[in-house]
Amino acid sequence: WMGYGKETGGTVLELGYHYGAVTPHGDGFSHLTIVTPNLPAAVQILRKRGESIEASSSYAASILDPDGFKVTLVDADHYNAEMA
């Protein structure tokens, strides 16, 4: 883990290696998750920019970056409840 302060109020980046895991891009980086304070607004902005939302629910949405890596947006309220 790399972070500044508590996860509920700061920035955290988790880098992990999952032994034996195979991803669509080999055995390296698989995805990035970003916590957002307003998931519906973030999804709306992305759609207005022409981004395709790969999957969406009430608490998370996924898109693909230009290189085909998954970026998942997670609603902050859901994330904070899960981390409590």
TABELHU-V228172 format. One record per backbone hydrogen bond with DSSP energy under -0.5 kcal/mol. CO is the residue of the C=O (numbers start at 1). NH is the residue of the N-H. Records with the same first field share a line. If there is no record, write none. Layout:
CO = NH / NH
//
This chain:
2 = 13
6 = 9 / 10
11 = 4
13 = 2 / 15
14 = 16
16 = 18
17 = 19
18 = 21
23 = 26
26 = 23
30 = 70
32 = 72
34 = 74
36 = 76
38 = 42
39 = 43
40 = 44
41 = 45
42 = 46
43 = 47
44 = 48
45 = 49
46 = 51
47 = 50
51 = 53
52 = 54
55 = 62
59 = 75
60 = 57
61 = 73
62 = 54 / 55
63 = 71
65 = 68
69 = 65
70 = 32
71 = 63
72 = 34
73 = 61
74 = 36
75 = 79
76 = 80
77 = 81
78 = 82
79 = 83
80 = 84
//
